[in-house]
Amino acid sequence: MTKHGAVVVPEDAVVAVAAGRHFSFPPPRTAGAGDLCKKLAAQQIDLGAAVMGSWLDSMKASSPRHRLMAPAVDAEHDEWMEKHPSALGRFEAVAAAAKGKRIVVFLDYDGTLSPIVEDPDRAVMTDEMRDAVRGVAARFPTAIVSGRCLDKVFSFVRLEELYYAGSHGMDIQGPTAASTHHGPTTTPKVGEKQNPTWNGRVNVSFHAAHVSLSGQPGRRCMSLTGGCCCNGDVQGEEESVLCQPAREFLPMIGEAYAALAAKVEAIPGAKVENNKFCLSVHFRCVDERRWGAVAEQVRAVLRDYPRLRLTQGRKVLEIRPTIKWDKGEALRFLLSALGFSSGDGANDGDDAFPIYIGDDRTDEDAFRVLRARGQGAGILVSRFPKDTCASFSLRDPSEVKDFLRKLVTCAAA
């Protein structure tokens, strides 16, 4: 028999191998995921109280000029790296923590699988990265979790065997083709031998009434709380997960998109992207002297939509529904759909080991979930020190690709 999904760990490799003066992995589990995570959770723009100066300060802080350059090797950077060491350099620590557990992989897209570019429509991933993701998905359940709309991120990745969570997790779809996705009883544990043949199915079972899904003839849908459902084909093909907790906001988001597009049209370089369940106002190509104008136009439009909230990413303002749903909730939902514990306090003793890799402030919601679970690895993609709830770091998409390949190599050994 061939080992599939088994990450080989040297006999003397233990979690303590990664320990430094400031590093502890797995991180201690706390109900609130620690003071730092609480602080990061509170970092969002207050439309009612924020003055223009604080808006501009927040926009500048998200992408200061020095972040475009390689970070200096100084005491601050060294200390940050001790707290968040390279996931490549400390790969054995990750493998040791995952030993005897079932890995589930979650990947952001922009800045993680593809570089950040000036034109968001040109953020394509390389064929080498696609092959690396394909290799991981052949061994572990794998999901792309992005702020982009689901159709857009799928057009970039073009792998039908993955789960996709678009619009910051507010639009989740399962595999559209036969794949090697596994539930808790079919996903190989790290370190154990497994038969290399899987049936390409995920066992998803929810108790709810059947309703029809518009635009998907011949399929059935079981409604869940918050608009999430399990979508299975009547003819008995693969089941696929569907979750759209913000469906009722679609008309409102469409109106806000039209208003924002008209408002920022006169600002050179500004672009509004409709991501279906959320909107992105890009100011990466806007002269910094006009950032205040962008902020003011966004603020003016959102005064008419109190049920929409504003958050911030890397040179982008994000407009989202005011519901308790984010990338962390998407991670919980997908783990539950795969048959693992969602990490909400009930049945937390499962053997899932989620690995989440992302570069943006919105990925902190997922890192917080992993901290609260006390199991899994959050990996921040960043060249520079910044506050994060992630345990590890990688410098750029190239290192992400190397990490994924290493995961595949060790699983195939």
RASULUR-V972342 format. One record per pair of residues at least 12 apart in sequence whose ideal C-beta (glycine too) atoms are under 7 Angstrom apart, sorted by the first residue. I is the first residue (numbers start at 1). J is the second residue. D is the distance in whole Angstrom. If there is no record, write none. Layout:
I	J	D
I	J	D
This chain:
1	193	5
1	195	6
2	196	5
3	193	5
3	194	7
3	413	7
4	139	6
4	188	6
4	194	5
4	196	5
4	411	7
5	139	5
5	140	6
5	187	7
5	188	3
5	194	6
5	411	5
6	188	6
6	190	6
6	191	5
6	192	6
6	193	7
6	411	6
7	95	5
7	98	6
7	190	5
7	191	7
7	407	7
7	410	4
7	411	6
8	410	5
8	413	5
9	92	7
9	95	5
9	96	5
9	99	5
9	191	7
10	92	7
13	92	4
13	95	7
13	96	5
14	96	6
15	93	6
15	96	5
15	97	5
17	92	6
17	93	6
18	85	6
18	90	4
18	93	3
20	82	5
21	82	6
22	79	7
22	82	5
22	83	4
23	82	6
23	83	6
23	85	6
25	93	6
25	97	6
25	391	5
26	97	6
26	374	6
26	375	7
27	371	6
27	391	6
29	372	7
29	374	3
33	368	5
33	371	4
33	372	5
33	389	6
34	371	6
36	387	6
36	389	6
37	368	5
37	371	6
37	389	4
40	364	5
40	387	6
40	389	6
41	368	7
44	311	5
45	58	6
45	310	5
45	312	6
47	299	6
47	302	6
47	310	6
52	292	6
52	295	7
52	296	7
55	295	4
56	291	6
56	292	6
56	295	7
58	312	6
59	291	5
59	295	7
62	312	6
62	313	7
62	314	6
62	315	6
63	314	6
63	315	5
67	384	5
70	383	7
71	383	6
71	384	5
76	385	6
77	385	6
80	385	4
84	380	6
84	388	7
84	390	6
84	391	7
84	392	6
84	393	4
85	392	6
86	392	7
86	393	6
86	394	7
87	379	5
87	392	4
87	393	7
87	394	5
87	403	5
88	394	7
88	399	6
88	402	6
88	403	6
88	406	7
90	392	7
91	406	6
94	377	5
95	410	7
97	377	7
98	190	5
98	353	4
99	190	5
99	191	5
100	189	6
100	190	6
100	191	6
100	351	7
101	189	6
101	190	6
101	351	5
101	352	7
101	353	4
102	184	6
102	187	4
102	188	7
102	189	6
102	351	6
102	352	6
102	353	6
103	140	5
103	190	6
103	353	5
103	355	6
104	140	6
104	141	5
104	335	7
104	338	7
104	352	6
104	354	5
105	136	5
105	140	5
105	142	4
105	355	5
106	143	5
106	145	5
106	331	6
106	354	6
106	355	7
106	356	4
106	366	7
107	133	7
107	144	5
107	145	7
107	357	5
108	145	6
108	146	6
108	357	7
108	358	3
108	359	6
108	360	6
108	363	5
109	144	6
109	146	4
109	148	6
109	153	5
109	156	7
110	123	5
110	146	7
111	314	7
111	359	4
111	360	6
111	381	6
112	357	6
112	358	6
112	359	5
112	381	5
112	397	6
112	400	6
113	125	5
113	129	6
113	133	7
113	397	6
113	400	7
114	156	7
114	397	6
115	397	6
116	314	6
118	284	6
118	285	5
120	273	6
120	282	6
123	156	7
124	156	6
125	156	6
125	157	7
128	401	6
129	397	7
129	401	5
130	157	7
130	159	7
132	401	5
132	404	4
132	405	5
133	159	6
133	404	7
134	159	6
135	408	4
136	404	5
136	407	6
136	408	6
137	159	7
137	161	5
137	162	6
137	179	7
138	180	5
139	408	6
139	411	5
140	187	7
141	181	5
141	182	6
141	187	6
141	338	6
142	162	5
143	162	6
143	163	4
143	165	6
143	334	6
144	157	6
144	162	6
144	164	5
144	165	7
145	165	4
145	169	6
145	327	5
145	330	6
145	366	7
146	166	6
147	167	7
147	168	5
147	275	6
147	278	7
147	280	6
147	313	7
147	318	6
147	362	6
148	166	6
148	275	6
149	166	5
149	167	6
149	171	7
149	275	4
149	276	4
150	164	5
150	166	3
150	167	7
150	171	5
150	173	6
153	166	6
160	175	6
160	176	5
160	177	4
161	175	5
161	177	6
161	179	3
161	180	7
161	181	7
162	175	7
163	175	7
163	241	7
163	334	6
165	330	4
165	334	7
166	275	7
166	276	7
167	275	5
167	276	5
167	277	4
167	278	5
168	278	6
168	320	6
168	326	6
168	327	6
168	362	6
169	325	6
169	326	6
169	327	5
169	329	6
169	330	3
170	244	7
170	245	6
170	246	5
170	277	4
170	278	7
170	325	6
171	244	6
171	276	6
171	277	6
172	241	6
172	242	7
172	243	4
172	330	6
172	333	7
172	334	7
173	240	6
173	241	7
173	242	6
174	202	7
174	239	7
174	240	3
174	241	4
175	238	6
175	240	6
176	240	7
178	200	4
178	238	6
179	200	5
180	198	5
180	200	6
181	200	7
181	202	5
182	198	6
183	202	5
183	203	4
183	338	5
183	339	4
184	338	7
184	339	4
184	340	5
184	350	6
184	352	7
186	198	6
189	351	7
200	238	6
201	238	6
201	239	7
202	239	6
202	338	6
203	339	6
204	230	5
204	239	5
204	241	6
204	337	5
206	222	5
206	224	6
206	230	5
208	222	4
208	223	5
208	224	6
209	223	6
210	222	6
211	223	6
213	231	6
218	234	6
219	231	6
219	233	6
219	234	7
220	232	6
220	234	6
221	242	7
226	245	4
227	244	5
227	245	5
227	247	5
228	243	4
228	245	6
228	333	6
229	242	5
229	243	7
241	337	5
243	333	6
245	323	6
245	325	5
246	277	5
246	321	4
246	323	6
246	325	7
249	277	7
249	321	4
252	305	6
252	307	7
252	308	7
253	277	7
253	279	6
256	279	6
256	301	6
256	305	5
256	308	6
256	319	6
257	272	6
257	274	5
257	279	6
259	301	5
260	272	5
260	279	6
260	281	6
260	298	7
260	301	5
263	297	4
263	300	7
263	301	6
264	281	7
264	294	6
264	297	5
267	286	6
267	290	6
267	293	6
267	294	6
268	286	7
269	285	3
269	286	4
269	287	7
270	282	7
270	283	6
270	286	5
270	294	5
278	318	6
278	319	6
278	320	4
279	319	4
280	316	5
280	318	6
281	294	7
281	298	6
281	316	7
281	317	4
282	315	7
282	316	5
283	315	6
284	315	4
298	310	7
298	317	6
302	319	7
307	321	7
307	322	5
308	320	7
308	321	6
308	322	7
309	322	5
311	362	7
312	361	6
313	360	5
313	361	6
313	362	6
314	360	6
326	362	7
326	365	4
327	362	6
327	363	6
327	365	5
327	366	4
328	365	4
328	366	5
328	368	6
328	369	4
331	354	7
331	356	7
331	366	5
331	369	5
332	344	7
332	369	6
335	352	6
335	354	7
340	352	4
343	369	6
343	372	6
343	373	4
348	373	7
353	375	6
353	376	6
354	370	6
354	376	4
355	376	7
355	377	5
355	379	7
356	370	6
356	378	5
356	379	7
357	379	4
357	381	6
357	400	6
358	381	7
359	380	7
359	381	4
359	382	6
364	388	7
364	389	6
366	378	7
367	388	7
367	389	4
367	390	5
368	389	5
371	389	5
377	391	6
377	392	6
378	390	4
378	391	5
379	392	5
379	393	7
379	394	6
380	393	5
381	394	5
381	396	7
381	400	6
383	395	5
383	396	7
